[in-house]
Every structure is written in C-alpha cells, then in structure tokens.
Amino acid sequence: MTDELSHETEPFRRTDLSVQERAADLLSRLTADERVAMLHQAMPAIERWGVAEARTGAETLHGVAWLGEATVFPQPVGLAATWDTELIEAVGSVTSTELRAKRAENPLVSLNVWAPVVNTLRHPLWGRNEEGYSEDPHLTGQFGAAYAKGLRGDDERVWKTVPALKHFLAYSNETDRSATSSEMSLRTLHEEELAAFRPAIEQQVAGSMMLAYNQVNGIPAHTQPELVAEARSWTDGSLAIVSDAGAPTFVVTVQGAQPDSVHAAAALVRSGMDSFTDNDADAQPTITNLNRALEQGLLTRGDIDRAVSHILEMRVRTGEFDGDADLYAGIGIDAIDAPGARELAREVAGRSVVVLRNDAGVLPLVAPARIAVVGPMAEVVLTDWYAGTPPYAVGIAQGLAERYPSARVETVTGADTITLRAADGRYVVSNSDGSKVAAVGDEAGDDALFDVTDWGDGLLTLRSHASGRLLTGGAWPMKTDAERVGGWVVQESFRRHLHADGSWSLLHLGSGRWVRASREVGLLLAEGVTLDDAEHFSVEIVRSGADAVAAAAASVDVVIVAVGNDPHLAGRETADRPHMLLPEAFTDLWRIAHEANERTVLQIVSSYPYVLAGAVAAATVVWSSHGGQELGHGIADVLSGDREPTGRLAQSWPADPTQAGDLFDYDTQRQQATYRHQPAPYAFAFGHGLTYSTVEYRGVTLVADQVDAPAPTHRHPALGVVGESAVTAVVTVANTGERVAEELVQLYSIAPELPITAPRRLLVGYRRVRLEPGEQQQVEITFDVARLSVWDGALRLDGAAEDWLHEGALRVQPGSYRVAAGPSADDLPVLAELTVS
C-alpha cells in the first residue's frame, strides 16, 4: 500500500476483514518510531493515515468518573448485593453509553475502560473494598463478567467500550501495596485468584486487563509472563495488557526488581505488557527507555510489534476506523442523565439495600406521622474516588420526606456546634464564601460557628455555618470553601489533640502539619511542624449534637440513625482501614437515640462491613453501600415496604475481627477466612438478607444423587455454567407470612473429610423466586459437579505445559457430599446427600 491510497480502501478500515487482519495492516504502515510511541498511554496521531491521537484508560467503576456529570450508581459492593446479573449488566450498558457521549464531546476520552475490579473481597480491611463485588471468587467473576458485558455492548462486531479487568493478580491490601508480596500457593492461585478473572475473558466481554502494583511470590505482578500467558490462553480474541499508573517506575524504585528503567521497560514488554501508564501524558521517558532497550538487545522489534498489535486490535474493536459503520458513533452528549438512567439508578439503589436485622418489627414503616433522621449520613450523598459527579442527589431524609409528604421529617446530624478561640482570645471566623478564615472575631456570631463531625478514631471534619462548607488545609492560607471531603490527598480531615487545660490543637492530616493562627492578622495556616508550633484553641460547645439527637428521637414515631463512612476517610485507595469496629461516635448516636425511642433503625451506609461493637444490640439494622444519586429514594423504597427487600450480602460481616484473618496473608484456607473456610458463625453471613415475610425451607432433593467425577482440568467452570456432569437440586420453599417475599434461594456444597481438605461450604448455585403469601414453590438449581474440584499438586495432565503454573490440576475427590439449601451460608436448614464416585 502507498500513502496516496484513498483512506476508504485502506484494509485497516475495511469492516469485512478480521480484527487481527485490520490491526496487522495498520501496524505495517507505521514506522519503527511510531510503533514504539504506541506503547505509551498517550498515543500520538498518525496524520498521514488519518489515525487520531488516542489514550488508554477511562474510569467507569460504577458510572463514568472524572469527566463531569454522569449517572452515579451504587458502589460495586452494593451492585453485588443485588445478586442480579441482568441488573448489573444494565448498569454497565448505561455507563458505556454515557462514556460514548463524553467521547462525542472530547475525542480523547478513551474507550478502553478500566473496570470492573474483580479482585476478591477476601478481607474487609482492604481500603478498596468498595470497588469489588464479593469474597467468593466465582460470584465475583460472574458479576464482573455481567458488568463487562454491559460495557462491551451487544453488537457482534463493534465494542461500545473495551473493559479492562483490574488488578491482575492477588491484590487486596493498600498498605505498602507496591512493596508487599502476595504469597500464593498454586491451590490459592487456581481456586481463588484466577477464578475471578477468567469468566469475563472466556466470554470475550473483557478485551483488556490491568496488572497489579503488588508482587506475587516475590516477583512484581507486572513481570510475570506465565500469569499473563495463562490469562491470554482463556480467549481466542486479543487481550491488551496495561500497566497500573506509575507501576513501570515502581519496578525499579520500590521493588528493586530491575537495575534501571531501560531493563524494566524490556522486562515489562517481554512479560506481556502492552501499554505503559507512566509519567502521565509525557510519553518521552517511555519511548526513550524502549529505544534504549532495543539498542542494547534487551528487546527485539518482534517484541514491540506484538505489543503494538494488541493495542491496535483493541482500537479496531471500538469501531474507531469504521466511520459510519460504527453504530455507536451517533451517541451524543444528550445521552447523559437520560430518564431511563435515573429510573435504573433508583431501582439498583433499592435492590441493593440489605435488611440485616428486623427483630423489633419496626420495618416496614407504617404511615409514621413524625420521623427523625439523625447522624452524619442523614442528608448527604457521598461519592468515592472513582465516582462521577451526579446530576442530582437524593439523601435519606429527602427520600423519606418525599415518601411521607404528610409526615414531619426532622434532620439532626449529631455534630457538635462549637466556637474556636485562639490563644489571644479572638474567635476563628469565616466569611460567607469561605475564602477567608481567621482568628479575628471579637464575639461568637454565626460566622464563628463550626459543626464538628467525628468520623471515628478522632477523625474530624469542621463545617462553617457562615459558608456552609468544610474547613480545608489544601490552600494557603486555609479556607472554608470545600464542598466535600475529597481529592487524592484529602485536605479536609483533622485530628484533635486535647491538652490538659481542655484546649484543642488540630493536626491537618493531609499535610501532617499543625494548625496555627498567624500573628496579628490571625489567618489559619496548616504549617506547624511540631505540637509546640500548634495553636491552642479554646473550645465552647454552643449546641450539643448528642442532646439534639436525644430531643429529636424523643418526639417522633421512628428514628433512623444514619451512619457510615466517608469514602475518602478511614479506608480508601492507598489506605487500608485501621479496624473493623463501627466507630464509637456512631454507636453513641445509636445508643442515645435508642434510649430516647425504642423504635430506632440503625441505617448503615458504608463501603465495607462493620463489626457492630457498641451497637451489637441494635434490633433493627439496614445496610446500603454508598448508593449514588438515588440513595435516599432507594432506602426509602425499602424502609417503607414499597419495595420488598431483595438485597443480600455478597460479603460476610464478621462477629469478631479475628474471623477475617490477616490482611497480608492470602491463604484463606490456612486462616479459615471467608465463608468458605470459617467455622464460627458470622454476625451477618454471606448471602444473608431478610424479607418482610417469612420463608420456610421444606426440603431439597436431587434429581440424581450419584454422579461420576469429571476428568481433572486446569479450569473451574464459571458459576452458572453447566457441562456434562450436571447435578440438579429441587428446593421446596414456602412463604408462610402475609406479604410477598422475594427470596434468594442459595445452594451450597458441604464437603466430607477428604484427603485434600475442601472448603467447609461452597456456593454452587442460586436462584431468586417471588412467593405470594401462602405460596409454595419447587425451585430447580443446576450446577456442574466440577465446581467441587480442588487443586491437587500431585496430578499431571497429559499435554500440560511444563511450567510451574500447571504443576497440578483441579479434580473432584470422590466422596459423600451434602448439598444444602437456605437463605445464607450460615443458615442451611435442608440437606441432601450426593455421592461422587
């Protein structure tokens, strides 16, 4: 082909050719330098061929993020609580449509989306718990594949977006995440880690994958060619491998695995990585390192071409070179915040709410005339690092007020209202726009009032009455103009030091500096190096948050105590949680409200499970993840009974922190961690969630109670996928209550004692069923007996590759298994015997 050839006849633009043929044609047209440049996140335009400048990576974890207004859905841990793959797929579809709309506005918006996260939630202290789906790897894989399917779209030829699974592999701790090594037996690797990534790739709904910051068995996850090759073996299609941000540099600077950036670049490409996410949009360091690696013989031109091919195949898939044949190209900016997206956001928010406990019969609410919503989550809708900007937001109090328009809904945050006086006696005051905050006030007017919220463990935020916004140390001098807690480094959080005389000093956590008032002009500055430099503020409580909660609770028919985490505090990317206990500040609010009114609902909105600690006696407990823009409507729909509770936990809530094991030990079997291995009952088990009716499990039978063990393999079947060795269970359930029940019937295997210890219990299938009052149904659930397989290191498969990754195989051990059904992993009242021979 020549440069003069019409663009319409270039083979890489021909939709009748295969993706591989088109990418190979385009590759052949690129110079050596252009090929190298394609391996950085910021890819240059190739003007003579009409190839536009492009990027890898857009954030779409639960809606489009970082690109302005977009529909914000519940966090993935909340999406998982729906246990509904069709609903999760629908969320992915709306998200990909809105990303296409953003691309119509800005062509540099990437269609390579960095979602879903399919790392298992093996430990609830992981700071990024909100980003994952479940502690069960197969359920994680199923939900991740559903979301990826929605992101990918239904067209056989053009992908609406190309999902990249995150983060490969064995990544679920933030503390020293680029330094720590996830020690991984082959059993843990095959049974729990690889199993979560495989379904989306096998189903060809994920066309990309991001590597993880951590090391695996002492080797950076970014330089493990056998693992990358294993993932690529799961599909006949292409899989573009991208680095996590900054990770190519970390291979040298943090992990010390390579002597310099040139050797690192070579090792990364040889290991199967195709795109460097490093140095932001500056591609030159990567280009220089790759060219030097070529000059030194550390890489070949073939190595470069293989990597470039994967990137070009990904771009071909999106219809980038298809012109009018790209059926998604007509999506415009008007697709953002469409009515259907709002309806879906509300449905998912409601479907993800889990009623954990309803012992006092308070729920559903019956026409209350007076409602108090108290606590820091009463009015706000908080978003996390990977959320977009919602076009609107409905908090819990607003949702209840709209549902009960004739009721009086009172809101109390529970924050103390205080004044701060500097050592010279002047009050800290703020102007109305928050641009100036200084210790210059002579009296305690409204401009001197601050609401102090304790998020647990002394972690404080201060909101000015004058500006209505948060005190922030992110500016010099300090201001009270922050709309919310946020940012990569949070600037709105403080920790109090209480002096012997009762005065406070405030440590600004974003900078690690103490707050002081500057001489004469009194401006607040976050720059004190030691406590000796800190201002000693005299504090007066003008209004007690605890007293306000007690007064509100005593005067109403029902109290909703709305507590939970701010997703930017006490657990987030780069920071694991300090502990699992529901903060004392929150348990105190519940206790105060409950002492004043027994009809109290503990409503938790959080990114992760808690151990209830001081609120363990709460008779009515409801949980939601941070549910996005429709949080308040979703919760009100369930509390009112307008929506039958359908949410079920996809992650256990421990009764005791020790049940979770060690955050840094990835061998869940050795630790007896997760529902699969833990012998003691959880506070709220995997699969748990109540209806407003009563459902009785009356029996389970097997269509055939004996089955032959299938041949050993290297791959578990995905959850819900059934091969030749099918087992069908029939579970009899009945609604013995007076309301309709939406029951999630769950089926588990309980293994006998075996030569290779199998999980104590294992989810093998589930099915949702709607039961009218008094109705009995027989629910069929079919699973593949290969789901019962464990890794046997002594086996060698014929024709298996001679590498460490396949030193063994998955096999089902003969024995007498129990197949049990029930509403959770800890509540399995009916059993049948299955003989595997």
PyMOL commands that set and color helices and strands:
alter all, ss='L'
color gray80, all
select helices_A, chain A and resi 7-9+11-13+19-28+32-37+47-49+76-80+85-105+129-131+137-152+186-202+221-223+225-232+247-253+261-270+284-295+301-317+323-325+333-335+339-351+396-403+446-448+531-533+545-554+584-596+613-615+628-639+657-660+668-671+785-788+804-806
alter helices_A, ss='H'
color red, helices_A
select strands_A, chain A and resi 42-43+54-55+112-113+162-168+181-182+208-211+215-216+219-220+240-242+354-358+370-374+408-412+416-421+427-430+437-441+450-454+459-464+470-472+479-482+494-498+504-508+513-517+524-528+538-543+558-564+600-605+620-624+695-702+706-707+726-735+741-750+762-771+776-784+790-792+809-811+815-822+830-836
alter strands_A, ss='S'
color yellow, strands_A
deselect
rebuild
show_as cartoon
